[in-house]
Amino acid sequence: MKSLSKVKIIFYSFLALIIFFNNVIADTSAQQPDPIALSLEAPKIYETIQDYTAIFYKQERIGKKLMPLEKIQLKFRKPFDLYMKWIDNPYKGQEMLYKEGQNNGKILAHKGGFLGLVSVSVDPIGNLAMDNQHHAVFDAGLGSTINLIAKGLKKGIDRKEIKVNFLGEEKLEGRPVYVFEGVFPEKLEGETYTVQKGESLWDIAKKFDQDMYAILSNNKGIDDAYDVKEGKQILIPNHYCHKITVYIDKELRVPTKIINYDWKGNVYEMYQFNQLKINVGLTDKDFDPKNSDYKF
């Protein structure tokens, strides 16, 4: 009887330990955020944002070369007014202004230094504006970054070709953030498409709802969006990148940094929004080329 009682005591003690550790695990998992839910929540939060300012960091891979890190003062107002000023080398002093419905739909820009004496109006998707750039002005800013993440995750989920990992919490420029990654198939795969008469990569990208530069960068022998001829066969990637790492601000609930990697494991692009201030009340003056603070 005594032996049986000891067995019962050991059994119930072991059972209590199992229940305790199960509760600990459950509590931990309950506190862990759902990366997919956070990413799909961000577009709804963005709907409440009318304008914002930030110090924007940008770095992109052009061909085999990772270009220098750019530091930019950024102002944005809906529906789509954008001002950018490069505040560090290598493009210090350069400015760009795009105001929807103004300047015949063109970007007003000038370079830094002595070359900044002359401002020019350029086609947003022309070769001059897209020189050493992944994205057109229409795809710049927080809203486009949010859509890029949400669209990529949704496509990966729909195709059952993504693994999402929560990487924990850390601080980004002193602000707490959630960090997660989305990993797409190891091998670059896609659909083969034959270029039709008069098509550019912009036309093809729109047809397949894929990013223009993602198509350009994954097809050898194409120098720019207009360097394709009728009958040429090109690959339309199934996914935008091989892996994406996302940093979501815990308070603002929007991504403030993303890093995308190509299928060779290289950093493809990095975008970061520091000192992000939302709904600050930007006015027409902030997007007026005659603003005395600007050099247009």
PyMOL commands that set and color helices and strands:
alter all, ss='L'
color gray80, all
select helices_A, chain A and resi 2-31+35-46+103-105+113-117+137-139+142-158+201-208+212-217+284-287
alter helices_A, ss='H'
color red, helices_A
select strands_A, chain A and resi 51-62+65-66+70-77+81-86+95-99+107-110+120-122+163-172+175-183+190-194+233-237+243-249+255-261+267-278
alter strands_A, ss='S'
color yellow, strands_A
deselect
rebuild
show_as cartoon
